[in-house]
Amino acid sequence: SEYGVNSLDDLRKLHADLKRQLLNEPSIGSALAGDANATVHLIKSTDGSFQANLSNGKTVTLSPGTQAAKTAEALHHLSTFLGVGVSTDQPGAIILTA
């Protein structure tokens, strides 16, 4: 395929890679530092930004147009498509574990 995705397994690998990229993004990574069991609720705002609400009480905003926001958007879409990490408590939120 033109996009390097030929199977559902390829989509799962892409999902794992996007998740790793997002959790390693400097602002999220520093907010997660020292909290190995943290969870992140990733929510898209109406202005196109993403809010990463961490279980440790911290919030990180990913501004629209940044690489981090583009990664978050791709991860959000792919999570929704695969049904992976979709929050039942917060509609539209994706849950990521560190």
C-alpha positions in Angstrom: 0.0 0.0 0.0 1.1 3.6 -0.6 0.9 4.3 3.1 2.7 1.2 4.4 -0.5 -0.3 5.9 -1.5 -3.6 4.5 -3.2 -5.2 7.4 -4.9 -4.7 10.7 -1.6 -5.7 12.4 0.1 -2.8 10.5 -2.6 -0.4 12.0 -1.9 -1.8 15.5 1.8 -1.2 15.0 1.2 2.3 13.8 -1.1 2.9 16.8 1.6 1.8 19.2 4.2 3.9 17.4 2.0 7.0 17.5 1.2 6.4 21.2 4.9 6.1 22.0 5.7 9.3 20.1 3.0 11.2 21.9 4.0 10.0 25.4 7.6 10.9 24.6 6.6 14.4 23.4 8.6 16.7 25.7 5.7 18.5 27.4 3.8 15.3 28.1 6.9 13.4 29.0 8.0 15.9 31.6 4.4 16.0 33.0 4.5 12.2 33.3 8.0 12.1 34.9 8.1 10.1 38.0 4.6 8.7 37.6 5.0 5.3 35.9 1.4 4.4 36.4 -0.1 7.6 35.0 -3.0 7.6 32.5 -3.7 10.3 30.0 -7.1 11.4 28.7 -6.6 12.8 25.3 -9.4 15.2 24.3 -9.8 17.3 21.1 -10.9 20.8 21.7 -13.2 22.8 19.4 -10.2 25.1 18.4 -8.3 22.1 17.1 -5.9 21.8 20.1 -5.7 18.7 22.2 -5.8 18.6 26.0 -3.8 15.8 27.6 -5.3 15.5 31.1 -3.0 13.4 33.3 -4.1 11.3 36.2 -1.6 13.1 38.4 -3.7 16.3 37.9 -1.5 18.0 35.3 -2.9 19.2 32.0 -0.9 19.7 28.8 -2.3 21.6 25.8 -1.0 20.7 22.4 -1.5 23.7 20.1 -3.1 23.3 16.7 -0.7 22.9 13.8 2.2 21.6 15.9 3.7 18.2 15.3 2.5 17.0 18.7 -1.1 18.0 17.9 -0.8 16.3 14.5 0.4 13.1 16.2 -2.4 13.4 18.8 -5.0 13.8 16.0 -3.7 10.7 14.1 -3.6 8.7 17.3 -7.1 9.9 18.3 -8.6 8.9 14.9 -6.8 5.5 14.8 -7.8 4.8 18.4 -11.4 5.5 17.6 -11.2 3.4 14.5 -9.6 0.4 16.3 -11.7 0.9 19.4 -8.5 1.0 21.5 -8.5 3.1 24.7 -11.9 4.8 24.0 -13.1 6.3 27.3 -16.5 5.2 28.5 -16.5 8.0 31.1 -15.6 10.9 28.9 -17.2 10.7 25.4 -14.6 11.6 22.7 -11.6 11.0 25.0 -8.9 8.5 24.4 -7.2 6.9 27.3 -3.4 6.3 27.1 -1.4 4.5 29.7 2.3 5.3 30.2 
